[in-house]
Each structure stands twice: as structure tokens, then as C-alpha cells.
């Protein structure tokens, strides 16, 4: 089944800003709309009704991508919660059907936050903010973008402030708009980003098979 459109549900505007730049480069000719919410609680609270709403009108050529930050949640429990919401709306996920053409919802977890994806493409960060040291990601505690302790965005803020940026505090939307245009989806080292990218590439591959 060919994919013609992707709806993306995210927690906040910084993720929306980053994905609005990144996704067209990953999805190619597939149309995409990114919907921001007022944080994780808002997204998860509205998700069941939103999915039921989608179920009433989306066609088989649509996909719904839900991206939630792990934060302090157990990754498997959070994924199970998303899967249960999709099942309640009678929308299939990869885990619930062996038929790729039946998939409607693609739940993905950012481990830990959007800033993990920045640490995964440090070249893009340094292009946007040249004073940031190259060797940051070679230091212990930063080598695995998805395993940075103590809050990823807080760690990202400290690194940028030490380099002379955002003295008054990190503006997440501003950072997203500056960094995302320089990100290369193929070189990102964040496993959670790669999982999202690969799922979207599958959508693009399906679209390219149109007669």
C-alpha cells in the first residue's frame, strides 16, 4: 500500500520546528503535517480521542506518527501505553499486525529528549554554534546520545552556555530552528532518532512504488 500523507503528533513546539525541516528531507514527496502539544501530559491526555478521530476518516494511505519523550518513564511501559491507545482506536501498529499495509500508527520514543538527537549529530550543532567544542561527544557521559544522565536538555544547555551561547537560558525553539537545517539524518548516532528515520524511510519506499 502506498503512503501519501503522514500526520506527526509531538509534545512541544521545539520538536515541531526541528521536524518541519527534517521530515521533508526524509519523506521526499510524501506530504506531512506536524502537530505540537503543550507538553507530554497534554499529548498523552489527548491522544486517545485524537486517534479515535483519525480512525473515523483517515484512508489506508495515511500514517500517524506519535513521538513522545521517555523522560523518567520506563521505555517498554511507555511504548505499551501508546500501543494500547492505538488498539483502543482500532488502528494497527507494527507490533499488532504482520501486514505492513495495515499499519496506521507508528509510535516512537525520543530517548531521552529532542536534545539527544542533537548530541547524535554534533557536526550540525557545531555548524549552527561554531564556538561549541568538537570534542564534547568524545567525553565519557556524552558518547551515547541516548544515555546522557541528568537530563539531556539541561546537559545541552550547559555545553552551549559554556561556549558563550544562551546566557539567559536555552531557547529550545530557537536552537531547533538553527540546528535542524544542518542535520543529516543518515549520520545521526542516536538510536531513537534512527528508529524514527527508518520507519519513515519505509513510508517513503512504499510511496516510491506507486504505479
Secondary structure, 3 states (H helix, E strand, C coil): CCCCEEEEEECCHHHHHHHHHHHHHHHCCCEEEEEECCCHHHHHHHHHHHHHHHHHHCCCCEEEEEEEECCCCCHHHHHHHHHHHHHHCCCECCCCCCCHHHECEEEEEECCCHHHHHHHCHHHHHHHCCCCCHHHHHCCCCCCHHHCCCCHHHHHHHHHHHCCCCCCCCCHHHHHHHHHHHCCCCCCCCHHHHHHHHHHHHHHHHHCCCC
